[in-house]
Amino acid sequence: MEGDKWIPLVNIKDEEKIWAGTKVKVYNVGLNVMERKDDYYVYLVSYIFGNGDYLQLTNLSQGEAGNIVYVIKKDTPNHYALGKTLKYMIGLENTFVLFE
């Protein structure tokens, strides 16, 4: 993941399509915020089984993996959410996006 191109969420357009498979990195939210500058969690945007209206953000980070922290409303009838929805739910500060 070192060579990946993480984009600050603030630079994402409101109408950007956020598909399942997108990763989101949020800094200063882990258990070691006071001790480390590189304290962050990484989330994966994915579909919710049996729910066609929302996408979920599942934590991929060690010790928190599998926890669902956020859900974002899809831009129905499409199968993606919009950048403005992600911004509203997570906030812009210390948040980065990786499109894969």
C-alpha positions, 0 to 999 in steps of 0.5 A: 500500500506504500505506492498507492495514490491516496487522495484527500477526501476534501479533493474529491468532487461531490459528484464523484462515484464511490463504488464498492472496493474503494478504500478510505483511510482516516488518521488520528482515530486509532488507539495510539493517537497520542503515541504515533503520528501514523495512527489510522484505520483503513476501511473498505466500501462494500455492499450490504447483503440484503440491503440495496439502499446503502453501502458499508465501510468495514474496518480492515485494520489490525485489531479492528478488522470486520467492524462496520463503522459507517454506512452511506446511502447509495445514489439509487437506483445506481450501485454507488454512493456520491462523494458528498455523501461520504464527506458528510458521513466521515468528515473531511479532516484527516480522511483520504480515499483510494480508488482501486 
